């Protein structure tokens, strides 16, 4: 019985050794994503020759993709429809910083704003603007480091529509803020800088 058991074990070892194969393993660059249920946070590319102690660079775009966002406001008492469409552009403003040995390059996309106001079915204002439209007010040097952050309908006061806009240097409180006033009687659009009083 022992000899049969010994022969069986020797056979398994013999066949196991003779059947050994060599496989070539190829390591490729991988793109790894860290995601949450709300949004993708960042994508990190790591090559096989690079380790995490090297000076890594992470590049991110805000927003992540070129996108179009549209806001419509209806003022039924005045028979008005206000449409503001924000379209991300290919140009961007860069903010770079380093943290724990990793260099971050955050790229904030510029945008253009398309404002349309309809009275009934008649278009009474159709205009488009970008941050460069405000060069006379904010200055070219500031516009080179800032982006047109946002533009919103604020309120209607008697016959005047009020809009609010902001051009910001990303991740700072440095900004140029302004009001647009559209007079429904004269159909004129004028700009006024928002100047906050210091306390």
Secondary structure, 3 states (H helix, E strand, C coil): CHHHHHHHHHHHHHHHHHCCCCCCCCCCCEEEEEECCCCEEEEEEECCCCCCCCCEEEEEEECCCCCEEEEEEEEHHHCEEEEEEEEEEEEEEEEEEEECCEEEEEEEEEEEEEEEEEECCEEEEEEEECHHHHHHHHCHHHHHHCEEEEEEEEEEECCEEEEEEEEECCCCCCEEEEEEEEECCCCEEEEEECCCCCC
